[in-house]
Amino acid sequence: MAEQNSMELALTRVFDAPRELVFKAWTDPALVAKWWGPKGVTNPVSEVDARIGGKLHVVMLAGEELGPMAGQRWPMRGEFKELVEPERLVFTNQAVDENDNVLLDGLTTVIFEEENGKTKLTMHTAVKGMSPQAPQMLEGMEAGWSQSLDKLAESLW
C-alpha cells in the first residue's frame, strides 16, 4: 500500500452567482452531474443525499476528447459529515476502483461566503493514497479540481 502518499489542496474562487445557488450546485444531484469532474468528463451516475450521514456517489466517464482515457469510469463515494446551508459542507471522498476498493481517501471542506452579491468559495481537501496508482492520481488532483470548478462556474448560467 502507498499510504505515505498524501496531498492537501486549497482553492478559492469567486462565482458571479448567489451563495444559495452555488451551495445548491454541490447538493442537488442534477446540478452535480453538470459540473463534477475535470474537462471532458460526464457523470452518468450522480447520487447526492445532502444531509449529515447522507451518501455521495458519482461515477465520472471520460469522453472522447480525453483520447486514450476515453471510456474509462472513475467512481467516487463519500459521506456528508457537516452541512450548514448555505455556508459550509464537509464530506469524505473516496476514489474507488470497479471492485469498490479505495484508491484515495479524503476529506473535503467547502466554505461559501457572500461577497457583494457574488459567492466566494473556498475548498480544502486532504487526501491520502491507498493504492499503487495513488501517486499518479494525486499528481492530477489540482488540475482536476480546478477544471471542475471551471465547469461549476459555467454551469451556474
Accessible surface in RSA format (square Angstrom, percent):
REM  Atomic radii and reference values for relative SASA: ProtOr
REM  Chains: A
REM  Algorithm: Lee & Richards
REM  Probe-radius: 1.40
REM  Slices: 20
REM RES _ NUM      All-atoms   Total-Side   Main-Chain    Non-polar    All polar
REM                ABS   REL    ABS   REL    ABS   REL    ABS   REL    ABS   REL
RES MET A   1   169.98  88.0  98.15  65.0  71.83 171.0  96.08  81.7  73.91  97.9
RES ALA A   2    11.34  10.4  10.41  16.1   0.93   2.1  11.34  16.0   0.00   0.0
RES GLU A   3    79.91  45.9  73.75  55.8   6.16  14.7  22.06  42.7  57.85  47.2
RES GLN A   4   145.79  81.5 112.50  82.2  33.28  79.2  70.54 150.1  75.25  57.1
RES ASN A   5    34.04  23.5  29.33  28.3   4.71  11.3   6.17  14.8  27.87  26.9
RES SER A   6    78.93  66.7  51.47  68.7  27.45  63.2  18.93  40.3  60.00  84.1
RES MET A   7    53.56  27.7  45.41  30.1   8.15  19.4  48.19  41.0   5.37   7.1
RES GLU A   8   122.05  70.1  95.93  72.6  26.12  62.2  33.16  64.1  88.89  72.6
RES LEU A   9    13.73   7.6  10.12   7.2   3.61   9.1  13.51   9.5   0.21   0.6
RES ALA A  10    67.40  62.0  43.21  66.7  24.20  55.0  43.51  61.3  23.89  63.3
RES LEU A  11    24.46  13.6  21.36  15.3   3.11   7.8  24.46  17.2   0.00   0.0
RES THR A  12    73.09  52.0  47.13  47.8  25.95  61.9  29.64  39.8  43.45  65.7
RES ARG A  13    64.11  26.9  59.93  30.5   4.19  10.0  29.27  40.0  34.84  21.1
RES VAL A  14    80.38  52.9  49.37  44.7  31.01  74.7  49.37  42.9  31.01  84.1
RES PHE A  15     5.37   2.7   2.77   1.7   2.60   6.8   5.37   3.3   0.00   0.0
RES ASP A  16    83.31  58.4  70.42  70.1  12.89  30.5  18.79  44.2  64.52  64.3
RES ALA A  17     6.85   6.3   3.13   4.8   3.72   8.5   6.85   9.7   0.00   0.0
RES PRO A  18    72.65  52.9  71.41  65.1   1.24   4.5  72.65  60.0   0.00   0.0
RES ARG A  19    50.42  21.2  50.36  25.7   0.06   0.1   0.36   0.5  50.05  30.3
RES GLU A  20   105.73  60.7 100.20  75.8   5.53  13.2  58.79 113.7  46.94  38.3
RES LEU A  21    63.76  35.5  59.63  42.7   4.13  10.4  62.84  44.1   0.92   2.5
RES VAL A  22     0.00   0.0   0.00   0.0   0.00   0.0   0.00   0.0   0.00   0.0
RES PHE A  23     4.46   2.2   4.46   2.8   0.00   0.0   4.46   2.7   0.00   0.0
RES LYS A  24   106.12  51.8 105.24  64.6   0.88   2.1  49.51  44.6  56.61  60.3
RES ALA A  25     2.87   2.6   2.87   4.4   0.00   0.0   2.87   4.0   0.00   0.0
RES TRP A  26     5.21   2.1   1.36   0.7   3.85   9.0   1.36   0.7   3.85   6.3
RES THR A  27    20.77  14.8  13.59  13.8   7.17  17.1   4.19   5.6  16.58  25.1
RES ASP A  28    38.19  26.8  35.14  35.0   3.05   7.2   6.54  15.4  31.64  31.6
RES PRO A  29    53.63  39.1  53.04  48.4   0.59   2.1  53.36  44.1   0.27   1.7
RES ALA A  30    68.92  63.4  55.72  86.0  13.19  30.0  64.55  90.9   4.37  11.6
RES LEU A  31    37.85  21.1  37.43  26.8   0.42   1.0  37.53  26.4   0.32   0.9
RES VAL A  32     0.19   0.1   0.19   0.2   0.00   0.0   0.19   0.2   0.00   0.0
RES ALA A  33    32.35  29.7  22.66  35.0   9.70  22.1  22.86  32.2   9.50  25.2
RES LYS A  34   126.72  61.8 101.08  62.0  25.64  61.0  63.68  57.3  63.03  67.1
RES TRP A  35     0.26   0.1   0.26   0.1   0.00   0.0   0.26   0.1   0.00   0.0
RES TRP A  36    14.84   6.0  14.84   7.2   0.00   0.0   8.28   4.4   6.57  10.7
RES GLY A  37     4.23   5.2   0.00   N/A   4.23   5.2   2.74   7.5   1.49   3.3
RES PRO A  38    34.10  24.9  34.10  31.1   0.00   0.0  34.10  28.2   0.00   0.0
RES LYS A  39   149.49  72.9 147.23  90.3   2.26   5.4  90.83  81.8  58.66  62.5
RES GLY A  40    11.81  14.6   0.00   N/A  11.81  14.6   4.22  11.6   7.59  17.0
RES VAL A  41     7.94   5.2   0.00   0.0   7.94  19.1   0.00   0.0   7.94  21.5
RES THR A  42    84.87  60.4  81.99  83.1   2.88   6.9  75.89 101.9   8.98  13.6
RES ASN A  43    14.70  10.1   0.54   0.5  14.16  34.1   0.66   1.6  14.04  13.6
RES PRO A  44    74.56  54.3  31.33  28.6  43.24 157.2  44.60  36.8  29.96 186.2
RES VAL A  45    35.84  23.6  32.84  29.7   3.01   7.2  35.84  31.1   0.00   0.0
RES SER A  46    22.70  19.2   5.32   7.1  17.38  40.0   5.32  11.3  17.38  24.3
RES GLU A  47   100.06  57.4  96.61  73.1   3.45   8.2  42.10  81.4  57.97  47.3
RES VAL A  48    17.88  11.8   0.00   0.0  17.88  43.1   0.60   0.5  17.28  46.9
RES ASP A  49    58.10  40.7  53.36  53.1   4.74  11.2  24.73  58.2  33.37  33.3
RES ALA A  50    37.49  34.5  12.63  19.5  24.85  56.5  12.64  17.8  24.84  65.8
RES ARG A  51   138.14  58.0 135.02  68.8   3.12   7.4  58.06  79.3  80.09  48.5
RES ILE A  52   116.61  66.4  99.56  74.2  17.05  41.1  99.56  71.7  17.05  46.3
RES GLY A  53    29.43  36.3   0.00   N/A  29.43  36.3  18.78  51.5  10.65  23.9
RES GLY A  54     0.44   0.5   0.00   N/A   0.44   0.5   0.44   1.2   0.00   0.0
RES LYS A  55   123.17  60.1 121.28  74.4   1.89   4.5  94.49  85.0  28.69  30.6
RES LEU A  56     3.96   2.2   3.11   2.2   0.85   2.1   3.11   2.2   0.85   2.3
RES HIS A  57    60.92  33.3  60.76  42.2   0.17   0.4  43.76  45.1  17.16  20.0
RES VAL A  58     0.00   0.0   0.00   0.0   0.00   0.0   0.00   0.0   0.00   0.0
RES VAL A  59     9.70   6.4   9.70   8.8   0.00   0.0   9.70   8.4   0.00   0.0
RES MET A  60    28.43  14.7  28.43  18.8   0.00   0.0  25.32  21.5   3.12   4.1
RES LEU A  61    54.10  30.1  53.95  38.6   0.15   0.4  53.95  37.9   0.15   0.4
RES ALA A  62     3.00   2.8   0.00   0.0   3.00   6.8   0.00   0.0   3.00   7.9
RES GLY A  63    20.53  25.3   0.00   N/A  20.53  25.3  20.53  56.3   0.00   0.0
RES GLU A  64   149.53  85.8 135.71 102.7  13.83  32.9  66.48 128.6  83.05  67.8
RES GLU A  65   129.57  74.4  89.24  67.5  40.33  96.0  57.04 110.3  72.53  59.2
RES LEU A  66    41.84  23.3  33.21  23.8   8.63  21.7  38.13  26.8   3.71  10.0
RES GLY A  67    39.34  48.5   0.00   N/A  39.34  48.5  31.28  85.9   8.05  18.0
RES PRO A  68   138.93 101.3 102.86  93.8  36.08 131.1 116.81  96.4  22.13 137.5
RES MET A  69    83.43  43.2  83.43  55.2   0.00   0.0  57.05  48.5  26.38  34.9
RES ALA A  70    31.48  28.9   9.71  15.0  21.76  49.5  10.15  14.3  21.33  56.5
RES GLY A  71    49.62  61.2   0.00   N/A  49.62  61.2  31.33  86.0  18.29  41.0
RES GLN A  72    80.91  45.2  74.10  54.2   6.81  16.2  33.43  71.2  47.48  36.0
RES ARG A  73   131.31  55.1 110.69  56.4  20.63  49.1  47.26  64.6  84.05  50.9
RES TRP A  74    72.88  29.2  70.82  34.3   2.07   4.9  61.82  33.0  11.07  18.0
RES PRO A  75    23.70  17.3  21.74  19.8   1.96   7.1  21.74  18.0   1.96  12.2
RES MET A  76    10.36   5.4  10.36   6.9   0.00   0.0  10.36   8.8   0.00   0.0
RES ARG A  77    78.40  32.9  78.40  40.0   0.00   0.0  35.30  48.2  43.09  26.1
RES GLY A  78     8.15  10.0   0.00   N/A   8.15  10.0   5.43  14.9   2.72   6.1
RES GLU A  79    42.70  24.5  42.70  32.3   0.00   0.0   6.53  12.6  36.16  29.5
RES PHE A  80     1.70   0.8   1.50   0.9   0.20   0.5   1.50   0.9   0.20   0.6
RES LYS A  81    94.39  46.0  81.59  50.1  12.80  30.5  45.54  41.0  48.85  52.0
RES GLU A  82    68.27  39.2  67.89  51.4   0.38   0.9  25.36  49.0  42.91  35.0
RES LEU A  83    39.63  22.1  22.31  16.0  17.31  43.5  22.31  15.7  17.31  46.6
RES VAL A  84    69.04  45.4  65.78  59.5   3.26   7.8  69.04  60.0   0.00   0.0
RES GLU A  85   127.77  73.4 102.41  77.5  25.36  60.4  23.33  45.1 104.44  85.3
RES PRO A  86    21.13  15.4  21.13  19.3   0.00   0.0  21.13  17.4   0.00   0.0
RES GLU A  87    79.49  45.6  78.86  59.7   0.63   1.5  13.97  27.0  65.52  53.5
RES ARG A  88    79.50  33.4  79.50  40.5   0.00   0.0  23.27  31.8  56.23  34.1
RES LEU A  89     0.32   0.2   0.32   0.2   0.00   0.0   0.32   0.2   0.00   0.0
RES VAL A  90     8.60   5.7   8.60   7.8   0.00   0.0   8.60   7.5   0.00   0.0
RES PHE A  91     2.18   1.1   2.18   1.3   0.00   0.0   2.18   1.3   0.00   0.0
RES THR A  92    33.65  23.9  33.65  34.1   0.00   0.0  27.64  37.1   6.01   9.1
RES ASN A  93    20.45  14.1  19.52  18.9   0.92   2.2   2.95   7.1  17.49  16.9
RES GLN A  94    35.81  20.0  35.56  26.0   0.25   0.6   1.88   4.0  33.92  25.7
RES ALA A  95    22.51  20.7  18.98  29.3   3.53   8.0  19.00  26.8   3.51   9.3
RES VAL A  96     8.14   5.4   5.28   4.8   2.86   6.9   5.28   4.6   2.86   7.8
RES ASP A  97    30.64  21.5  24.21  24.1   6.43  15.2  12.11  28.5  18.53  18.5
RES GLU A  98   153.52  88.1 116.08  87.8  37.45  89.2  64.70 125.2  88.82  72.5
RES ASN A  99   107.75  74.3  82.27  79.5  25.48  61.4  22.79  54.9  84.95  82.1
RES ASP A 100    80.39  56.3  69.60  69.3  10.79  25.5  30.79  72.5  49.60  49.5
RES ASN A 101    81.97  56.5  77.51  74.9   4.45  10.7  22.94  55.2  59.02  57.1
RES VAL A 102    41.23  27.1  28.46  25.8  12.77  30.8  28.46  24.7  12.77  34.6
RES LEU A 103    20.67  11.5  20.67  14.8   0.00   0.0  20.67  14.5   0.00   0.0
RES LEU A 104    18.70  10.4  18.70  13.4   0.00   0.0  18.70  13.1   0.00   0.0
RES ASP A 105    46.62  32.7  42.53  42.3   4.09   9.7   1.66   3.9  44.96  44.8
RES GLY A 106     7.97   9.8   0.00   N/A   7.97   9.8   5.38  14.8   2.59   5.8
RES LEU A 107    83.54  46.5  80.63  57.7   2.91   7.3  80.63  56.6   2.91   7.8
RES THR A 108     0.00   0.0   0.00   0.0   0.00   0.0   0.00   0.0   0.00   0.0
RES THR A 109    27.13  19.3  26.53  26.9   0.60   1.4  12.83  17.2  14.30  21.6
RES VAL A 110     0.00   0.0   0.00   0.0   0.00   0.0   0.00   0.0   0.00   0.0
RES ILE A 111    49.02  27.9  49.02  36.5   0.00   0.0  49.02  35.3   0.00   0.0
RES PHE A 112     1.74   0.9   0.00   0.0   1.74   4.5   0.00   0.0   1.74   5.0
RES GLU A 113    75.85  43.5  74.45  56.3   1.40   3.3  22.52  43.6  53.33  43.5
RES GLU A 114    99.54  57.1  75.78  57.3  23.76  56.6  49.41  95.6  50.13  40.9
RES GLU A 115    69.74  40.0  64.02  48.4   5.72  13.6  26.21  50.7  43.54  35.5
RES ASN A 116   146.41 101.0 109.37 105.7  37.04  89.2  39.88  96.0 106.53 103.0
RES GLY A 117    50.01  61.7   0.00   N/A  50.01  61.7  33.19  91.1  16.82  37.7
RES LYS A 118    87.94  42.9  87.94  54.0   0.00   0.0  34.79  31.3  53.15  56.6
RES THR A 119     0.00   0.0   0.00   0.0   0.00   0.0   0.00   0.0   0.00   0.0
RES LYS A 120    66.17  32.3  66.17  40.6   0.00   0.0  14.73  13.3  51.44  54.8
RES LEU A 121     0.00   0.0   0.00   0.0   0.00   0.0   0.00   0.0   0.00   0.0
RES THR A 122    40.63  28.9  39.91  40.5   0.72   1.7  35.89  48.2   4.74   7.2
RES MET A 123     0.00   0.0   0.00   0.0   0.00   0.0   0.00   0.0   0.00   0.0
RES HIS A 124    71.27  39.0  71.02  49.4   0.25   0.6  51.80  53.4  19.47  22.7
RES THR A 125     0.00   0.0   0.00   0.0   0.00   0.0   0.00   0.0   0.00   0.0
RES ALA A 126    35.69  32.8  31.05  47.9   4.64  10.6  31.71  44.6   3.98  10.6
RES VAL A 127     6.87   4.5   3.47   3.1   3.40   8.2   4.86   4.2   2.01   5.4
RES LYS A 128    84.30  41.1  83.85  51.4   0.45   1.1  38.21  34.4  46.09  49.1
RES GLY A 129     0.00   0.0   0.00   N/A   0.00   0.0   0.00   0.0   0.00   0.0
RES MET A 130    41.11  21.3  34.08  22.6   7.02  16.7  34.08  29.0   7.02   9.3
RES SER A 131     6.65   5.6   5.67   7.6   0.98   2.3   6.65  14.2   0.00   0.0
RES PRO A 132   117.26  85.5  93.44  85.2  23.82  86.6  99.79  82.4  17.47 108.6
RES GLN A 133    80.21  44.9  73.08  53.4   7.13  17.0  37.67  80.2  42.54  32.3
RES ALA A 134     0.00   0.0   0.00   0.0   0.00   0.0   0.00   0.0   0.00   0.0
RES PRO A 135    65.78  47.9  56.96  51.9   8.82  32.1  60.80  50.2   4.98  30.9
RES GLN A 136   142.37  79.6 131.28  95.9  11.09  26.4  43.75  93.1  98.62  74.8
RES MET A 137    61.07  31.6  45.75  30.3  15.32  36.5  52.80  44.9   8.27  11.0
RES LEU A 138    12.99   7.2  12.65   9.0   0.34   0.9  12.90   9.1   0.09   0.2
RES GLU A 139   152.66  87.6 121.03  91.6  31.63  75.3  47.29  91.5 105.37  86.0
RES GLY A 140    38.04  46.9   0.00   N/A  38.04  46.9  31.20  85.6   6.84  15.3
RES MET A 141    19.00   9.8  11.76   7.8   7.24  17.2  15.84  13.5   3.16   4.2
RES GLU A 142    87.96  50.5  87.96  66.5   0.00   0.0  19.55  37.8  68.41  55.9
RES ALA A 143    53.68  49.4  44.96  69.4   8.72  19.8  51.65  72.7   2.03   5.4
RES GLY A 144    15.74  19.4   0.00   N/A  15.74  19.4  15.24  41.8   0.50   1.1
RES TRP A 145    28.38  11.4  26.25  12.7   2.13   5.0  17.84   9.5  10.54  17.1
RES SER A 146    26.81  22.7  26.81  35.8   0.00   0.0  18.15  38.6   8.67  12.1
RES GLN A 147    62.91  35.2  62.54  45.7   0.37   0.9  16.98  36.1  45.93  34.8
RES SER A 148     5.96   5.0   5.96   8.0   0.00   0.0   0.72   1.5   5.24   7.3
RES LEU A 149     0.00   0.0   0.00   0.0   0.00   0.0   0.00   0.0   0.00   0.0
RES ASP A 150    65.46  45.9  62.31  62.0   3.15   7.4  19.34  45.5  46.12  46.0
RES LYS A 151    31.93  15.6  30.08  18.5   1.85   4.4  29.46  26.5   2.47   2.6
RES LEU A 152     0.00   0.0   0.00   0.0   0.00   0.0   0.00   0.0   0.00   0.0
RES ALA A 153    37.66  34.6  35.15  54.2   2.51   5.7  36.01  50.7   1.65   4.4
RES GLU A 154   127.77  73.4 108.46  82.1  19.31  46.0  50.05  96.8  77.73  63.5
RES SER A 155    35.59  30.1   9.09  12.1  26.50  61.0  17.57  37.4  18.01  25.2
RES LEU A 156    21.44  11.9   5.62   4.0  15.83  39.8   8.47   5.9  12.97  34.9
RES TRP A 157   211.90  85.0 150.19  72.7  61.71 144.9 151.36  80.7  60.55  98.2
END  Absolute sums over single chains surface
CHAIN  1 A     8121.8       6653.9       1467.8       4436.0       3685.8
END  Absolute sums over all chains
TOTAL          8121.8       6653.9       1467.8       4436.0       3685.8
